[in-house]
Amino acid sequence: MRAPEFWQSVGPLVKALTPIGNLYGAIAGWRIRHATLERITVPVISVGNLTVGGTGKTPVVRDLVKRLKDNGHRPVVILRGYGGQLKGPLRVDTDAHTALDVGDEALLHARDGMTWIASKRVLGAKAAVADGATVIVLDDAHQHGSLHKDHALLVVDGPVGFSNHRIFPAGPLREDVRAGLARADSVIILGADATDLRSRLPDDLTQAVGTLEAEAESVHLHGRKVVAFAGLGRPQKFFDTLTDLGAVVVATHPFDDHHLYKPADIQTILDEAYALDALPVTTEKDAMRLTPDQRQQVNVLRVAVRYQNPAIIDSLLQDVLSSR
């Protein structure tokens, strides 16, 4: 789903939905507190967030995987496979599986290295270890409690922070902020810290600041007219990125997060781009939900996380890996 505008404030609708959110949060908190955590034989790093929708977890996970591989480790990403029909445990094969099978994020991670989907992450972790994993990286698992985590990392979208600080559906939170931060070891803020979150985080949390930057190949978009489309938690972030790159955004098409594109969706965008003499552009994650023929007709903007102080991330990984 896309983040609704009313999550940015505390209006009448938010107040009416707050009791439902409090109940949702109470149930989630009870499940987390009473979960039985199983420890496996290799280190487990969890990357998650406290809000629904996109915060930049996927680029962070991809960056961690690259750093681990560069240092001789064999990381495996495990995620639920949201949007896919298969439950796993299953090793993702980019040649055999589609987004309908395993979800768009799993396909994207599988391009970088070994990736497993598992509705029960502890089973996926055990299967991955049997397959040779030396470290497990969990994507979107902060609220899931079946597996012991050696390090819990939270990603926050700096420009919006925790919005109105209300629990879904009154706001974007999955759980109470204090409870979620209490289980975290570090926080990564992506983008400008517009809500001054850093000054309000607990002192014992490791903090890192980064941005999502387009890869060098995106230079060809500078000065070009583009028709942009994205199915993300906050599509406007993608549209703003294109503008920052110097692209001339002549039309935008926001869709819900993980939207499964129909042929008519894409054809309409392609026809509009042709009529406007513009390039159709989308994200890497969205491209995973297109057919091979559609991907050939669309420009894909690739982004990566860049840290103000990368040494913080390297030190974090070293500490986790040396603790076992």
C-alpha positions in Angstrom: 0.0 0.0 0.0 1.0 3.7 -0.4 1.3 5.8 2.7 -1.9 8.0 2.9 -1.5 11.7 3.5 -3.4 11.6 6.8 -0.5 9.7 8.4 1.5 13.0 8.3 -0.7 14.6 11.0 -3.2 13.9 13.8 -6.6 14.7 12.5 -10.1 13.4 13.2 -9.6 10.2 11.1 -6.3 9.4 12.9 -7.9 9.9 16.3 -10.8 7.7 15.3 -8.4 4.9 14.1 -6.0 5.2 17.1 -7.9 2.7 19.3 -7.6 0.1 16.5 -3.9 0.9 16.1 -3.4 0.5 19.9 -5.0 -2.9 19.8 -2.9 -3.9 16.8 0.2 -2.7 18.6 -0.7 -4.6 21.8 -1.2 -7.8 19.9 2.0 -7.4 18.0 3.9 -6.6 21.2 2.5 -9.6 23.0 3.6 -11.9 20.2 7.1 -10.5 20.1 7.5 -10.7 23.9 6.3 -14.3 24.0 8.2 -15.6 21.0 10.7 -18.5 21.4 13.9 -17.6 19.7 16.1 -20.4 18.2 19.8 -19.8 17.8 21.5 -21.3 14.7 25.2 -22.0 14.0 26.0 -18.9 12.0 25.6 -15.2 12.8 22.2 -13.6 11.9 21.9 -10.0 11.0 18.3 -8.6 10.8 17.4 -5.6 8.7 14.0 -4.2 9.4 12.0 -1.1 10.2 9.2 0.2 12.5 6.9 1.4 9.7 4.9 -0.1 6.9 6.0 0.7 3.4 9.4 1.4 2.0 12.3 2.9 4.0 15.2 1.7 2.0 15.7 -1.8 3.5 16.5 -3.5 0.2 19.4 -1.3 -0.8 20.8 -1.6 2.8 20.6 -5.4 2.6 22.2 -5.4 -0.8 25.1 -3.2 0.5 25.6 -5.5 3.5 25.7 -8.6 1.2 28.4 -6.9 -1.0 30.5 -6.0 2.0 30.3 -9.5 3.4 31.2 -11.1 0.1 34.1 -8.7 -0.4 35.4 -10.0 3.0 35.3 -13.6 2.0 31.9 -14.6 3.6 29.1 -16.5 2.1 26.0 -14.5 3.0 22.5 -15.6 2.3 19.5 -13.3 2.3 16.3 -14.7 3.8 12.9 -13.1 3.4 9.3 -14.0 3.5 8.8 -13.5 -0.3 6.0 -11.0 0.1 3.7 -10.9 -3.0 4.8 -14.4 -4.1 2.7 -17.6 -4.0 5.3 -20.0 -2.8 6.0 -20.4 1.0 9.3 -22.2 1.0 11.8 -22.8 2.3 13.0 -22.4 -1.2 16.2 -21.2 -2.8 15.3 -18.5 -5.4 16.3 -19.2 -9.0 16.2 -16.1 -11.2 15.9 -18.3 -14.3 13.0 -20.4 -12.9 11.0 -18.1 -10.6 9.0 -15.0 -11.2 7.6 -12.3 -8.9 4.4 -14.2 -8.8 6.3 -17.1 -7.3 8.6 -15.5 -4.8 8.0 -11.7 -4.8 9.9 -8.9 -6.4 12.4 -8.3 -3.6 13.5 -11.9 -3.5 14.2 -11.8 -7.2 16.2 -8.7 -6.8 18.3 -10.1 -4.0 18.9 -13.3 -5.9 20.7 -11.3 -8.6 23.3 -10.5 -6.0 23.7 -13.9 -4.5 22.1 -16.8 -2.7 18.6 -15.9 -1.5 15.9 -18.1 0.2 12.3 -17.4 0.8 10.6 -18.9 3.9 7.3 -18.1 5.6 9.0 -19.5 8.7 12.4 -17.8 8.7 14.1 -20.3 11.1 13.4 -23.1 8.6 14.9 -21.0 5.8 17.9 -20.2 7.9 18.6 -23.8 8.6 18.2 -24.7 5.0 20.6 -21.9 4.0 23.2 -23.1 6.5 23.0 -26.6 5.1 23.5 -25.0 1.7 26.7 -23.4 2.8 25.8 -20.0 4.3 28.3 -18.5 6.7 26.1 -15.6 7.7 22.4 -14.9 7.4 20.9 -11.5 6.5 17.2 -11.2 7.2 15.2 -8.7 5.1 12.3 -7.3 7.0 12.3 -9.4 10.1 12.3 -7.0 13.1 8.8 -8.0 14.1 9.4 -11.7 13.6 10.5 -13.7 16.5 11.3 -17.3 15.6 15.1 -16.7 15.1 17.7 -15.3 17.4 19.3 -12.2 15.9 23.0 -11.4 16.6 22.4 -7.9 15.4 19.1 -6.0 14.7 19.4 -3.1 12.4 16.6 -0.6 11.8 16.3 1.5 8.6 14.4 4.8 8.9 13.3 7.1 6.0 14.9 10.4 7.2 12.5 12.8 5.5 9.4 11.3 7.1 10.8 9.6 10.2 7.9 8.0 12.1 5.3 10.4 10.7 2.5 10.9 13.2 3.9 8.2 15.6 0.6 6.3 15.5 0.3 2.5 15.0 -1.4 1.2 11.8 -4.0 2.0 10.6 -3.9 5.3 12.4 -0.3 5.8 11.3 2.6 4.0 9.7 4.0 2.2 12.7 4.1 -1.6 13.0 4.6 -1.4 16.8 5.4 1.1 19.6 8.5 3.1 18.8 10.1 2.6 22.2 9.6 -1.2 22.1 11.0 -1.5 18.6 14.0 0.6 19.4 14.7 -1.4 22.6 15.2 -4.5 20.5 17.5 -2.8 18.0 21.3 -2.6 18.0 21.7 0.1 15.3 19.7 2.5 13.2 20.4 3.7 9.7 18.8 7.0 8.7 18.5 7.3 4.9 18.1 10.8 3.6 17.8 14.2 5.3 16.9 13.8 9.0 13.9 16.1 8.7 12.4 15.2 12.1 15.7 15.4 14.1 15.4 11.7 14.9 19.1 11.4 15.7 18.9 13.6 18.7 16.1 11.5 20.1 17.5 8.0 19.7 18.7 6.0 22.7 22.4 6.6 23.4 23.3 2.9 23.2 22.2 2.6 19.6 24.8 2.7 16.9 23.8 5.4 14.4 24.7 5.7 10.7 23.5 8.2 8.1 23.3 7.5 4.4 21.6 8.4 1.2 20.2 6.5 -1.8 22.2 7.6 -4.9 21.7 6.6 -8.5 24.3 4.6 -10.2 26.6 6.3 -12.7 24.7 4.9 -15.7 21.8 7.1 -14.9 23.7 10.1 -16.3 21.9 9.6 -19.6 18.6 10.7 -17.9 19.9 14.2 -17.3 17.9 16.7 -19.4 15.7 14.0 -20.8 11.9 13.9 -20.5 10.8 10.9 -18.6 7.5 9.2 -17.7 8.1 7.7 -14.3 6.1 4.9 -12.6 6.7 3.0 -9.4 4.8 0.7 -7.0 6.5 1.6 -3.7 5.5 2.6 -0.2 6.4 6.2 -1.1 6.6 6.6 -4.9 7.2 10.3 -4.6 10.7 9.5 -3.3 11.5 7.9 -6.6 10.0 10.7 -8.6 12.0 13.3 -6.6 15.2 11.3 -7.2 14.7 11.6 -11.0 14.2 15.3 -10.6 17.4 15.6 -8.5 19.2 13.7 -11.3 18.2 16.5 -13.8 15.5 14.5 -15.6 12.5 16.3 -16.8 9.6 14.4 -15.2 6.6 15.1 -17.5 4.3 12.5 -16.0 4.1 10.2 -13.0 2.2 7.0 -12.3 2.2 6.0 -8.6 1.0 2.5 -7.7 0.6 0.6 -4.5 3.7 -1.1 -3.0 4.4 -4.5 -4.8 1.7 -3.7 -7.4 1.4 -6.5 -9.9 1.3 -4.8 -13.2 -1.3 -5.7 -15.8 -0.4 -5.4 -19.5 -2.8 -2.5 -19.8 -0.9 -0.6 -17.0 2.4 -0.8 -18.9 1.0 -0.3 -22.3 -0.6 2.9 -21.2 2.7 4.2 -19.8 4.6 3.2 -23.0 2.1 4.9 -25.2 2.2 8.1 -23.1 6.0 8.1 -23.2 6.0 7.7 -27.0 3.5 10.5 -27.4 5.5 12.8 -25.2 8.9 11.8 -26.7 9.9 10.7 -23.2 11.6 7.8 -21.7 9.6 5.4 -19.5 11.5 4.9 -16.2 11.0 2.7 -13.2 12.8 1.2 -10.2 14.8 -2.1 -10.1 12.2 -3.6 -7.7 9.3 -2.6 -10.1 11.3 -4.1 -13.0 11.1 -7.5 -11.3 7.4 -7.4 -11.8 7.5 -6.8 -15.5 7.7 -9.4 -18.3 11.0 -9.7 -20.1 9.6 -7.9 -23.1 8.3 -5.0 -21.0 11.7 -4.7 -19.3 13.4 -4.2 -22.6 11.1 -1.2 -23.3 11.6 0.5 -19.9 14.6 2.3 -18.4 15.5 1.1 -14.9 17.0 3.4 -12.4 19.5 1.6 -10.2 20.4 3.0 -6.8 22.8 2.2 -4.0 23.2 3.3 -0.4 26.1 5.6 0.3 27.1 6.3 3.9 28.6 9.4 5.4 30.9 7.2 7.4 31.2 3.7 5.9 33.6 2.6 8.6 30.6 2.5 11.0 29.0 -0.3 8.9 32.3 -2.2 8.5 32.9 -2.0 12.2 29.4 -3.2 12.9 29.8 -6.2 10.7 33.2 -7.1 12.2 31.8 -7.0 15.7 28.9 -9.3 14.7 31.0 -11.8 12.9 33.6 -11.9 15.6 31.0 -12.5 18.3 30.6 -16.1 17.2 
